[in-house]
């Protein structure tokens, strides 16, 4: 019975150490946010994220731009075929109104011929113009907008406490699993230590 209690005590101690170690390790990813200097050892302690914030921001920006979304993909959907259709329809309607208002003395038959002729021109030329304009807009926007840089700047502008809050919010379950894994691993090591002490 004494051996079982010894194994149990060592397992509980091991589990507690494993759990606390992982909790502290997770905290050290974010903390300390302000550098802490240890004068005797001449070292400076700073959390991983505060220390490497700029590198992390740059890497996140690169991954998002290269792997997830590019400016070309965003701009491809700025003007859709439906938008083009709506523009053409609107211009045709406006042209009809303008012809009706500016030249009211022209007979209806001639107006209808002009409407049909202008409609065909608008249909062809406006669509072509919209396509050309879209291409130029995409080209200029691609040169001007840098998703990686925008994301990098946004992350660098974030307060470190806010950044910590966001990361914990996103990975709360995973961090909890790491803590529990430390508990289980420590508990297992405690049992092994207890068994070793019995048989040695």
Secondary structure, DSSP 8 states (H G I E B T S, - for coil): -HHHHHHHHHHHHHHHHHHHHHHHHHHHHH--SS-EEETTTTEEE--HHHHTHHHHHHHHHHHIIIII--HHHHHHTTS-HHHHHHHHHHHHHHHHHHHHHH-TTS-HHHHHHHHHHHHHHHHHHHHHHHHHHHHHHHHHHHHH--HHHHHHHHHHHS-HHHHHHHHHHHTHHHHHHHHHHHHHHHHHHHHHHHHHHHH-
